[in-house]
Amino acid sequence: MKAIVNVSLKAGVLDSQGKAVHHALESLHFNNVSDVRVGKQIVLELNETNEAKAMADVTKMCEDLLANTVIEDYTIELVK
């Protein structure tokens, strides 16, 4: 089973990397972009067939290591 974790900054947290990308896009004359937020995607190959167990394990991974839950949100998608 594969787990896809998407991590992004919470609303209201300054995204300096997003601002830099937005500025670069404007300098390339892509002026129709109003905001940019940059996140990360983590793809995990799991040796688990039970979806509930896989979700619980990946949630624990996110809470303990993969996301800084003070400033970041995450979503988990399981793919068989």
PyMOL Python script that loads the backbone (N, CA, C, O; Angstrom):
from pymol import cmd

cmd.read_pdbstr("""\
ATOM      1  N   MET A   1       0.850  -1.170   0.000  1.00  0.00           N
ATOM      2  CA  MET A   1       0.000   0.000   0.000  1.00  0.00           C
ATOM      3  C   MET A   1       0.896   1.233   0.000  1.00  0.00           C
ATOM      4  O   MET A   1       1.986   1.234   0.573  1.00  0.00           O
ATOM      5  N   LYS A   2       0.411   2.273  -0.653  1.00  0.00           N
ATOM      6  CA  LYS A   2       1.154   3.520  -0.734  1.00  0.00           C
ATOM      7  C   LYS A   2       0.393   4.582   0.046  1.00  0.00           C
ATOM      8  O   LYS A   2      -0.834   4.652  -0.023  1.00  0.00           O
ATOM      9  N   ALA A   3       1.122   5.402   0.785  1.00  0.00           N
ATOM     10  CA  ALA A   3       0.536   6.549   1.466  1.00  0.00           C
ATOM     11  C   ALA A   3       1.140   7.813   0.882  1.00  0.00           C
ATOM     12  O   ALA A   3       2.359   7.941   0.770  1.00  0.00           O
ATOM     13  N   ILE A   4       0.273   8.742   0.514  1.00  0.00           N
ATOM     14  CA  ILE A   4       0.713  10.030  -0.004  1.00  0.00           C
ATOM     15  C   ILE A   4       0.345  11.084   1.030  1.00  0.00           C
ATOM     16  O   ILE A   4      -0.829  11.290   1.340  1.00  0.00           O
ATOM     17  N   VAL A   5       1.364  11.744   1.553  1.00  0.00           N
ATOM     18  CA  VAL A   5       1.173  12.767   2.579  1.00  0.00           C
ATOM     19  C   VAL A   5       1.489  14.117   1.966  1.00  0.00           C
ATOM     20  O   VAL A   5       2.585  14.331   1.448  1.00  0.00           O
ATOM     21  N   ASN A   6       0.531  15.026   2.025  1.00  0.00           N
ATOM     22  CA  ASN A   6       0.737  16.399   1.563  1.00  0.00           C
ATOM     23  C   ASN A   6       0.791  17.306   2.780  1.00  0.00           C
ATOM     24  O   ASN A   6      -0.136  17.333   3.589  1.00  0.00           O
ATOM     25  N   VAL A   7       1.881  18.047   2.905  1.00  0.00           N
ATOM     26  CA  VAL A   7       2.102  18.938   4.043  1.00  0.00           C
ATOM     27  C   VAL A   7       2.135  20.375   3.524  1.00  0.00           C
ATOM     28  O   VAL A   7       2.820  20.680   2.548  1.00  0.00           O
ATOM     29  N   SER A   8       1.388  21.246   4.186  1.00  0.00           N
ATOM     30  CA  SER A   8       1.373  22.656   3.788  1.00  0.00           C
ATOM     31  C   SER A   8       1.313  23.533   5.025  1.00  0.00           C
ATOM     32  O   SER A   8       0.864  23.103   6.088  1.00  0.00           O
ATOM     33  N   LEU A   9       1.768  24.760   4.874  1.00  0.00           N
ATOM     34  CA  LEU A   9       1.708  25.697   5.987  1.00  0.00           C
ATOM     35  C   LEU A   9       0.261  26.047   6.301  1.00  0.00           C
ATOM     36  O   LEU A   9      -0.569  26.155   5.398  1.00  0.00           O
ATOM     37  N   LYS A  10      -0.033  26.223   7.568  1.00  0.00           N
ATOM     38  CA  LYS A  10      -1.370  26.621   7.981  1.00  0.00           C
ATOM     39  C   LYS A  10      -1.664  28.031   7.468  1.00  0.00           C
ATOM     40  O   LYS A  10      -0.758  28.833   7.242  1.00  0.00           O
ATOM     41  N   ALA A  11      -2.950  28.305   7.293  1.00  0.00           N
ATOM     42  CA  ALA A  11      -3.364  29.643   6.880  1.00  0.00           C
ATOM     43  C   ALA A  11      -2.854  30.647   7.907  1.00  0.00           C
ATOM     44  O   ALA A  11      -2.925  30.403   9.112  1.00  0.00           O
ATOM     45  N   GLY A  12      -2.350  31.754   7.436  1.00  0.00           N
ATOM     46  CA  GLY A  12      -1.844  32.791   8.334  1.00  0.00           C
ATOM     47  C   GLY A  12      -0.364  32.688   8.639  1.00  0.00           C
ATOM     48  O   GLY A  12       0.219  33.631   9.175  1.00  0.00           O
ATOM     49  N   VAL A  13       0.261  31.560   8.309  1.00  0.00           N
ATOM     50  CA  VAL A  13       1.708  31.406   8.511  1.00  0.00           C
ATOM     51  C   VAL A  13       2.417  31.938   7.281  1.00  0.00           C
ATOM     52  O   VAL A  13       2.106  31.537   6.160  1.00  0.00           O
ATOM     53  N   LEU A  14       3.364  32.836   7.481  1.00  0.00           N
ATOM     54  CA  LEU A  14       4.102  33.432   6.376  1.00  0.00           C
ATOM     55  C   LEU A  14       4.844  32.353   5.592  1.00  0.00           C
ATOM     56  O   LEU A  14       5.566  31.540   6.170  1.00  0.00           O
ATOM     57  N   ASP A  15       4.663  32.353   4.289  1.00  0.00           N
ATOM     58  CA  ASP A  15       5.306  31.385   3.403  1.00  0.00           C
ATOM     59  C   ASP A  15       6.345  32.122   2.561  1.00  0.00           C
ATOM     60  O   ASP A  15       6.048  32.572   1.454  1.00  0.00           O
ATOM     61  N   SER A  16       7.560  32.242   3.088  1.00  0.00           N
ATOM     62  CA  SER A  16       8.599  32.993   2.381  1.00  0.00           C
ATOM     63  C   SER A  16       8.982  32.319   1.063  1.00  0.00           C
ATOM     64  O   SER A  16       9.301  33.005   0.092  1.00  0.00           O
ATOM     65  N   GLN A  17       8.955  30.998   1.019  1.00  0.00           N
ATOM     66  CA  GLN A  17       9.265  30.299  -0.236  1.00  0.00           C
ATOM     67  C   GLN A  17       8.160  30.571  -1.269  1.00  0.00           C
ATOM     68  O   GLN A  17       8.445  30.773  -2.449  1.00  0.00           O
ATOM     69  N   GLY A  18       6.928  30.573  -0.824  1.00  0.00           N
ATOM     70  CA  GLY A  18       5.815  30.904  -1.718  1.00  0.00           C
ATOM     71  C   GLY A  18       5.922  32.319  -2.245  1.00  0.00           C
ATOM     72  O   GLY A  18       5.657  32.565  -3.422  1.00  0.00           O
ATOM     73  N   LYS A  19       6.309  33.255  -1.385  1.00  0.00           N
ATOM     74  CA  LYS A  19       6.490  34.648  -1.818  1.00  0.00           C
ATOM     75  C   LYS A  19       7.587  34.749  -2.870  1.00  0.00           C
ATOM     76  O   LYS A  19       7.446  35.487  -3.845  1.00  0.00           O
ATOM     77  N   ALA A  20       8.682  34.009  -2.677  1.00  0.00           N
ATOM     78  CA  ALA A  20       9.783  34.031  -3.644  1.00  0.00           C
ATOM     79  C   ALA A  20       9.328  33.476  -4.993  1.00  0.00           C
ATOM     80  O   ALA A  20       9.671  34.029  -6.038  1.00  0.00           O
ATOM     81  N   VAL A  21       8.564  32.393  -4.977  1.00  0.00           N
ATOM     82  CA  VAL A  21       8.055  31.818  -6.228  1.00  0.00           C
ATOM     83  C   VAL A  21       7.098  32.800  -6.892  1.00  0.00           C
ATOM     84  O   VAL A  21       7.145  32.985  -8.108  1.00  0.00           O
ATOM     85  N   HIS A  22       6.231  33.432  -6.104  1.00  0.00           N
ATOM     86  CA  HIS A  22       5.281  34.413  -6.647  1.00  0.00           C
ATOM     87  C   HIS A  22       6.030  35.562  -7.324  1.00  0.00           C
ATOM     88  O   HIS A  22       5.679  35.981  -8.427  1.00  0.00           O
ATOM     89  N   HIS A  23       7.056  36.060  -6.656  1.00  0.00           N
ATOM     90  CA  HIS A  23       7.865  37.142  -7.228  1.00  0.00           C
ATOM     91  C   HIS A  23       8.526  36.697  -8.540  1.00  0.00           C
ATOM     92  O   HIS A  23       8.545  37.448  -9.515  1.00  0.00           O
ATOM     93  N   ALA A  24       9.067  35.470  -8.557  1.00  0.00           N
ATOM     94  CA  ALA A  24       9.719  34.961  -9.767  1.00  0.00           C
ATOM     95  C   ALA A  24       8.715  34.823 -10.907  1.00  0.00           C
ATOM     96  O   ALA A  24       9.030  35.141 -12.054  1.00  0.00           O
ATOM     97  N   LEU A  25       7.506  34.351 -10.597  1.00  0.00           N
ATOM     98  CA  LEU A  25       6.478  34.231 -11.636  1.00  0.00           C
ATOM     99  C   LEU A  25       6.108  35.600 -12.204  1.00  0.00           C
ATOM    100  O   LEU A  25       5.934  35.751 -13.413  1.00  0.00           O
ATOM    101  N   GLU A  26       5.990  36.597 -11.322  1.00  0.00           N
ATOM    102  CA  GLU A  26       5.699  37.954 -11.796  1.00  0.00           C
ATOM    103  C   GLU A  26       6.814  38.470 -12.696  1.00  0.00           C
ATOM    104  O   GLU A  26       6.548  39.128 -13.702  1.00  0.00           O
ATOM    105  N   SER A  27       8.072  38.172 -12.336  1.00  0.00           N
ATOM    106  CA  SER A  27       9.194  38.642 -13.159  1.00  0.00           C
ATOM    107  C   SER A  27       9.209  37.960 -14.531  1.00  0.00           C
ATOM    108  O   SER A  27       9.806  38.470 -15.479  1.00  0.00           O
ATOM    109  N   LEU A  28       8.542  36.798 -14.625  1.00  0.00           N
ATOM    110  CA  LEU A  28       8.405  36.103 -15.907  1.00  0.00           C
ATOM    111  C   LEU A  28       7.096  36.476 -16.601  1.00  0.00           C
ATOM    112  O   LEU A  28       6.686  35.835 -17.569  1.00  0.00           O
ATOM    113  N   HIS A  29       6.450  37.522 -16.089  1.00  0.00           N
ATOM    114  CA  HIS A  29       5.234  38.090 -16.670  1.00  0.00           C
ATOM    115  C   HIS A  29       4.007  37.196 -16.530  1.00  0.00           C
ATOM    116  O   HIS A  29       3.086  37.274 -17.343  1.00  0.00           O
ATOM    117  N   PHE A  30       3.989  36.342 -15.495  1.00  0.00           N
ATOM    118  CA  PHE A  30       2.780  35.595 -15.143  1.00  0.00           C
ATOM    119  C   PHE A  30       2.057  36.414 -14.078  1.00  0.00           C
ATOM    120  O   PHE A  30       2.126  36.108 -12.887  1.00  0.00           O
ATOM    121  N   ASN A  31       1.365  37.460 -14.526  1.00  0.00           N
ATOM    122  CA  ASN A  31       0.761  38.414 -13.609  1.00  0.00           C
ATOM    123  C   ASN A  31      -0.640  38.024 -13.155  1.00  0.00           C
ATOM    124  O   ASN A  31      -1.265  38.759 -12.390  1.00  0.00           O
ATOM    125  N   ASN A  32      -1.138  36.891 -13.608  1.00  0.00           N
ATOM    126  CA  ASN A  32      -2.474  36.459 -13.220  1.00  0.00           C
ATOM    127  C   ASN A  32      -2.472  35.565 -11.974  1.00  0.00           C
ATOM    128  O   ASN A  32      -3.516  35.023 -11.612  1.00  0.00           O
ATOM    129  N   VAL A  33      -1.325  35.402 -11.316  1.00  0.00           N
ATOM    130  CA  VAL A  33      -1.217  34.604 -10.095  1.00  0.00           C
ATOM    131  C   VAL A  33      -1.324  35.551  -8.908  1.00  0.00           C
ATOM    132  O   VAL A  33      -0.526  36.480  -8.779  1.00  0.00           O
ATOM    133  N   SER A  34      -2.304  35.322  -8.042  1.00  0.00           N
ATOM    134  CA  SER A  34      -2.505  36.241  -6.916  1.00  0.00           C
ATOM    135  C   SER A  34      -1.765  35.806  -5.651  1.00  0.00           C
ATOM    136  O   SER A  34      -1.448  36.647  -4.810  1.00  0.00           O
ATOM    137  N   ASP A  35      -1.485  34.509  -5.500  1.00  0.00           N
ATOM    138  CA  ASP A  35      -0.786  34.044  -4.304  1.00  0.00           C
ATOM    139  C   ASP A  35      -0.179  32.680  -4.592  1.00  0.00           C
ATOM    140  O   ASP A  35      -0.687  31.937  -5.432  1.00  0.00           O
ATOM    141  N   VAL A  36       0.896  32.350  -3.907  1.00  0.00           N
ATOM    142  CA  VAL A  36       1.550  31.049  -4.046  1.00  0.00           C
ATOM    143  C   VAL A  36       1.843  30.519  -2.647  1.00  0.00           C
ATOM    144  O   VAL A  36       2.373  31.238  -1.801  1.00  0.00           O
ATOM    145  N   ARG A  37       1.496  29.267  -2.414  1.00  0.00           N
ATOM    146  CA  ARG A  37       1.843  28.575  -1.176  1.00  0.00           C
ATOM    147  C   ARG A  37       2.632  27.331  -1.587  1.00  0.00           C
ATOM    148  O   ARG A  37       2.204  26.591  -2.473  1.00  0.00           O
ATOM    149  N   VAL A  38       3.762  27.103  -0.958  1.00  0.00           N
ATOM    150  CA  VAL A  38       4.617  25.968  -1.278  1.00  0.00           C
ATOM    151  C   VAL A  38       4.516  24.958  -0.149  1.00  0.00           C
ATOM    152  O   VAL A  38       4.570  25.316   1.027  1.00  0.00           O
ATOM    153  N   GLY A  39       4.371  23.698  -0.516  1.00  0.00           N
ATOM    154  CA  GLY A  39       4.311  22.625   0.473  1.00  0.00           C
ATOM    155  C   GLY A  39       5.235  21.503   0.062  1.00  0.00           C
ATOM    156  O   GLY A  39       6.130  21.677  -0.765  1.00  0.00           O
ATOM    157  N   LYS A  40       5.001  20.347   0.658  1.00  0.00           N
ATOM    158  CA  LYS A  40       5.817  19.190   0.291  1.00  0.00           C
ATOM    159  C   LYS A  40       4.927  17.960   0.229  1.00  0.00           C
ATOM    160  O   LYS A  40       3.905  17.877   0.910  1.00  0.00           O
ATOM    161  N   GLN A  41       5.332  17.010  -0.596  1.00  0.00           N
ATOM    162  CA  GLN A  41       4.621  15.742  -0.707  1.00  0.00           C
ATOM    163  C   GLN A  41       5.593  14.627  -0.356  1.00  0.00           C
ATOM    164  O   GLN A  41       6.722  14.588  -0.847  1.00  0.00           O
ATOM    165  N   ILE A  42       5.137  13.724   0.500  1.00  0.00           N
ATOM    166  CA  ILE A  42       5.943  12.587   0.934  1.00  0.00           C
ATOM    167  C   ILE A  42       5.189  11.331   0.533  1.00  0.00           C
ATOM    168  O   ILE A  42       4.025  11.164   0.899  1.00  0.00           O
ATOM    169  N   VAL A  43       5.842  10.439  -0.220  1.00  0.00           N
ATOM    170  CA  VAL A  43       5.219   9.198  -0.666  1.00  0.00           C
ATOM    171  C   VAL A  43       5.887   8.046   0.067  1.00  0.00           C
ATOM    172  O   VAL A  43       7.103   7.864   0.001  1.00  0.00           O
ATOM    173  N   LEU A  44       5.066   7.274   0.765  1.00  0.00           N
ATOM    174  CA  LEU A  44       5.560   6.161   1.564  1.00  0.00           C
ATOM    175  C   LEU A  44       5.041   4.849   1.007  1.00  0.00           C
ATOM    176  O   LEU A  44       3.842   4.723   0.756  1.00  0.00           O
ATOM    177  N   GLU A  45       5.905   3.877   0.809  1.00  0.00           N
ATOM    178  CA  GLU A  45       5.491   2.517   0.459  1.00  0.00           C
ATOM    179  C   GLU A  45       5.386   1.749   1.766  1.00  0.00           C
ATOM    180  O   GLU A  45       6.367   1.613   2.497  1.00  0.00           O
ATOM    181  N   LEU A  46       4.195   1.249   2.055  1.00  0.00           N
ATOM    182  CA  LEU A  46       3.944   0.576   3.323  1.00  0.00           C
ATOM    183  C   LEU A  46       3.777  -0.924   3.123  1.00  0.00           C
ATOM    184  O   LEU A  46       3.177  -1.368   2.144  1.00  0.00           O
ATOM    185  N   ASN A  47       4.310  -1.693   4.051  1.00  0.00           N
ATOM    186  CA  ASN A  47       4.091  -3.139   4.081  1.00  0.00           C
ATOM    187  C   ASN A  47       2.910  -3.413   5.008  1.00  0.00           C
ATOM    188  O   ASN A  47       3.051  -4.059   6.046  1.00  0.00           O
ATOM    189  N   GLU A  48       1.756  -2.911   4.614  1.00  0.00           N
ATOM    190  CA  GLU A  48       0.545  -3.018   5.430  1.00  0.00           C
ATOM    191  C   GLU A  48      -0.640  -3.173   4.503  1.00  0.00           C
ATOM    192  O   GLU A  48      -0.745  -2.461   3.504  1.00  0.00           O
ATOM    193  N   THR A  49      -1.537  -4.099   4.823  1.00  0.00           N
ATOM    194  CA  THR A  49      -2.723  -4.307   3.990  1.00  0.00           C
ATOM    195  C   THR A  49      -3.990  -3.791   4.667  1.00  0.00           C
ATOM    196  O   THR A  49      -5.007  -3.589   4.005  1.00  0.00           O
ATOM    197  N   ASN A  50      -3.937  -3.580   5.964  1.00  0.00           N
ATOM    198  CA  ASN A  50      -5.093  -3.089   6.703  1.00  0.00           C
ATOM    199  C   ASN A  50      -5.130  -1.561   6.619  1.00  0.00           C
ATOM    200  O   ASN A  50      -4.228  -0.886   7.117  1.00  0.00           O
ATOM    201  N   GLU A  51      -6.180  -1.017   5.984  1.00  0.00           N
ATOM    202  CA  GLU A  51      -6.250   0.436   5.770  1.00  0.00           C
ATOM    203  C   GLU A  51      -6.290   1.220   7.072  1.00  0.00           C
ATOM    204  O   GLU A  51      -5.628   2.250   7.199  1.00  0.00           O
ATOM    205  N   ALA A  52      -7.059   0.741   8.035  1.00  0.00           N
ATOM    206  CA  ALA A  52      -7.171   1.454   9.313  1.00  0.00           C
ATOM    207  C   ALA A  52      -5.824   1.496  10.024  1.00  0.00           C
ATOM    208  O   ALA A  52      -5.460   2.527  10.591  1.00  0.00           O
ATOM    209  N   LYS A  53      -5.085   0.402  10.003  1.00  0.00           N
ATOM    210  CA  LYS A  53      -3.758   0.346  10.630  1.00  0.00           C
ATOM    211  C   LYS A  53      -2.788   1.253   9.883  1.00  0.00           C
ATOM    212  O   LYS A  53      -2.004   1.972  10.502  1.00  0.00           O
ATOM    213  N   ALA A  54      -2.841   1.220   8.557  1.00  0.00           N
ATOM    214  CA  ALA A  54      -1.965   2.067   7.749  1.00  0.00           C
ATOM    215  C   ALA A  54      -2.237   3.540   8.040  1.00  0.00           C
ATOM    216  O   ALA A  54      -1.303   4.325   8.210  1.00  0.00           O
ATOM    217  N   MET A  55      -3.512   3.915   8.096  1.00  0.00           N
ATOM    218  CA  MET A  55      -3.867   5.314   8.369  1.00  0.00           C
ATOM    219  C   MET A  55      -3.392   5.727   9.755  1.00  0.00           C
ATOM    220  O   MET A  55      -2.866   6.826   9.929  1.00  0.00           O
ATOM    221  N   ALA A  56      -3.573   4.859  10.736  1.00  0.00           N
ATOM    222  CA  ALA A  56      -3.123   5.163  12.094  1.00  0.00           C
ATOM    223  C   ALA A  56      -1.602   5.313  12.143  1.00  0.00           C
ATOM    224  O   ALA A  56      -1.087   6.224  12.792  1.00  0.00           O
ATOM    225  N   ASP A  57      -0.893   4.431  11.467  1.00  0.00           N
ATOM    226  CA  ASP A  57       0.575   4.493  11.456  1.00  0.00           C
ATOM    227  C   ASP A  57       1.074   5.770  10.781  1.00  0.00           C
ATOM    228  O   ASP A  57       1.966   6.442  11.300  1.00  0.00           O
ATOM    229  N   VAL A  58       0.503   6.101   9.636  1.00  0.00           N
ATOM    230  CA  VAL A  58       0.963   7.285   8.903  1.00  0.00           C
ATOM    231  C   VAL A  58       0.586   8.560   9.669  1.00  0.00           C
ATOM    232  O   VAL A  58       1.351   9.524   9.686  1.00  0.00           O
ATOM    233  N   THR A  59      -0.574   8.562  10.292  1.00  0.00           N
ATOM    234  CA  THR A  59      -0.954   9.709  11.124  1.00  0.00           C
ATOM    235  C   THR A  59       0.070   9.909  12.234  1.00  0.00           C
ATOM    236  O   THR A  59       0.476  11.040  12.501  1.00  0.00           O
ATOM    237  N   LYS A  60       0.487   8.839  12.877  1.00  0.00           N
ATOM    238  CA  LYS A  60       1.504   8.918  13.937  1.00  0.00           C
ATOM    239  C   LYS A  60       2.827   9.424  13.368  1.00  0.00           C
ATOM    240  O   LYS A  60       3.509  10.226  14.004  1.00  0.00           O
ATOM    241  N   MET A  61       3.191   8.961  12.179  1.00  0.00           N
ATOM    242  CA  MET A  61       4.419   9.436  11.524  1.00  0.00           C
ATOM    243  C   MET A  61       4.352  10.943  11.289  1.00  0.00           C
ATOM    244  O   MET A  61       5.324  11.662  11.518  1.00  0.00           O
ATOM    245  N   CYS A  62       3.199  11.406  10.833  1.00  0.00           N
ATOM    246  CA  CYS A  62       3.029  12.842  10.574  1.00  0.00           C
ATOM    247  C   CYS A  62       3.130  13.641  11.864  1.00  0.00           C
ATOM    248  O   CYS A  62       3.807  14.668  11.915  1.00  0.00           O
ATOM    249  N   GLU A  63       2.461  13.171  12.895  1.00  0.00           N
ATOM    250  CA  GLU A  63       2.449  13.879  14.173  1.00  0.00           C
ATOM    251  C   GLU A  63       3.838  13.905  14.825  1.00  0.00           C
ATOM    252  O   GLU A  63       4.209  14.889  15.465  1.00  0.00           O
ATOM    253  N   ASP A  64       4.599  12.818  14.655  1.00  0.00           N
ATOM    254  CA  ASP A  64       5.910  12.699  15.311  1.00  0.00           C
ATOM    255  C   ASP A  64       7.069  13.259  14.500  1.00  0.00           C
ATOM    256  O   ASP A  64       8.060  13.707  15.078  1.00  0.00           O
ATOM    257  N   LEU A  65       6.966  13.243  13.163  1.00  0.00           N
ATOM    258  CA  LEU A  65       8.146  13.578  12.360  1.00  0.00           C
ATOM    259  C   LEU A  65       7.855  14.358  11.079  1.00  0.00           C
ATOM    260  O   LEU A  65       8.509  15.367  10.813  1.00  0.00           O
ATOM    261  N   LEU A  66       6.905  13.916  10.300  1.00  0.00           N
ATOM    262  CA  LEU A  66       6.765  14.423   8.937  1.00  0.00           C
ATOM    263  C   LEU A  66       6.205  15.838   8.839  1.00  0.00           C
ATOM    264  O   LEU A  66       6.472  16.539   7.864  1.00  0.00           O
ATOM    265  N   ALA A  67       5.434  16.264   9.835  1.00  0.00           N
ATOM    266  CA  ALA A  67       4.849  17.606   9.808  1.00  0.00           C
ATOM    267  C   ALA A  67       5.104  18.307  11.136  1.00  0.00           C
ATOM    268  O   ALA A  67       5.082  17.681  12.195  1.00  0.00           O
ATOM    269  N   ASN A  68       5.341  19.584  11.067  1.00  0.00           N
ATOM    270  CA  ASN A  68       5.422  20.408  12.273  1.00  0.00           C
ATOM    271  C   ASN A  68       4.000  20.920  12.517  1.00  0.00           C
ATOM    272  O   ASN A  68       3.589  21.929  11.945  1.00  0.00           O
ATOM    273  N   THR A  69       3.265  20.220  13.362  1.00  0.00           N
ATOM    274  CA  THR A  69       1.830  20.487  13.494  1.00  0.00           C
ATOM    275  C   THR A  69       1.517  21.832  14.145  1.00  0.00           C
ATOM    276  O   THR A  69       0.352  22.227  14.203  1.00  0.00           O
ATOM    277  N   VAL A  70       2.522  22.533  14.628  1.00  0.00           N
ATOM    278  CA  VAL A  70       2.302  23.886  15.149  1.00  0.00           C
ATOM    279  C   VAL A  70       2.021  24.838  13.987  1.00  0.00           C
ATOM    280  O   VAL A  70       1.166  25.716  14.095  1.00  0.00           O
ATOM    281  N   ILE A  71       2.741  24.664  12.877  1.00  0.00           N
ATOM    282  CA  ILE A  71       2.604  25.590  11.745  1.00  0.00           C
ATOM    283  C   ILE A  71       2.163  24.922  10.450  1.00  0.00           C
ATOM    284  O   ILE A  71       1.928  25.610   9.456  1.00  0.00           O
ATOM    285  N   GLU A  72       2.044  23.595  10.438  1.00  0.00           N
ATOM    286  CA  GLU A  72       1.706  22.887   9.208  1.00  0.00           C
ATOM    287  C   GLU A  72       0.468  22.006   9.380  1.00  0.00           C
ATOM    288  O   GLU A  72       0.214  21.458  10.453  1.00  0.00           O
ATOM    289  N   ASP A  73      -0.288  21.887   8.295  1.00  0.00           N
ATOM    290  CA  ASP A  73      -1.385  20.932   8.184  1.00  0.00           C
ATOM    291  C   ASP A  73      -0.917  19.817   7.266  1.00  0.00           C
ATOM    292  O   ASP A  73       0.032  19.987   6.501  1.00  0.00           O
ATOM    293  N   TYR A  74      -1.595  18.666   7.346  1.00  0.00           N
ATOM    294  CA  TYR A  74      -1.270  17.557   6.444  1.00  0.00           C
ATOM    295  C   TYR A  74      -2.534  16.804   6.083  1.00  0.00           C
ATOM    296  O   TYR A  74      -3.517  16.789   6.823  1.00  0.00           O
ATOM    297  N   THR A  75      -2.470  16.178   4.915  1.00  0.00           N
ATOM    298  CA  THR A  75      -3.516  15.252   4.481  1.00  0.00           C
ATOM    299  C   THR A  75      -2.853  13.952   4.104  1.00  0.00           C
ATOM    300  O   THR A  75      -1.698  13.924   3.680  1.00  0.00           O
ATOM    301  N   ILE A  76      -3.597  12.876   4.264  1.00  0.00           N
ATOM    302  CA  ILE A  76      -3.086  11.539   3.943  1.00  0.00           C
ATOM    303  C   ILE A  76      -4.035  10.878   2.957  1.00  0.00           C
ATOM    304  O   ILE A  76      -5.250  10.861   3.156  1.00  0.00           O
ATOM    305  N   GLU A  77      -3.463  10.338   1.895  1.00  0.00           N
ATOM    306  CA  GLU A  77      -4.234   9.551   0.925  1.00  0.00           C
ATOM    307  C   GLU A  77      -3.598   8.164   0.852  1.00  0.00           C
ATOM    308  O   GLU A  77      -2.392   8.035   0.641  1.00  0.00           O
ATOM    309  N   LEU A  78      -4.416   7.135   1.027  1.00  0.00           N
ATOM    310  CA  LEU A  78      -3.935   5.763   0.906  1.00  0.00           C
ATOM    311  C   LEU A  78      -4.318   5.235  -0.467  1.00  0.00           C
ATOM    312  O   LEU A  78      -5.449   5.415  -0.919  1.00  0.00           O
ATOM    313  N   VAL A  79      -3.362   4.577  -1.131  1.00  0.00           N
ATOM    314  CA  VAL A  79      -3.572   4.003  -2.465  1.00  0.00           C
ATOM    315  C   VAL A  79      -3.163   2.546  -2.414  1.00  0.00           C
ATOM    316  O   VAL A  79      -2.055   2.211  -1.997  1.00  0.00           O
ATOM    317  N   LYS A  80      -4.077   1.682  -2.844  1.00  0.00           N
ATOM    318  CA  LYS A  80      -3.759   0.244  -2.850  1.00  0.00           C
ATOM    319  C   LYS A  80      -2.951  -0.131  -4.062  1.00  0.00           C
ATOM    320  O   LYS A  80      -2.595  -1.298  -4.231  1.00  0.00           O
TER     321      LYS A  80
END
""", "prot")
cmd.dss("prot")
cmd.show_as("cartoon", "prot")
cmd.util.cbc("prot")
cmd.orient("prot")
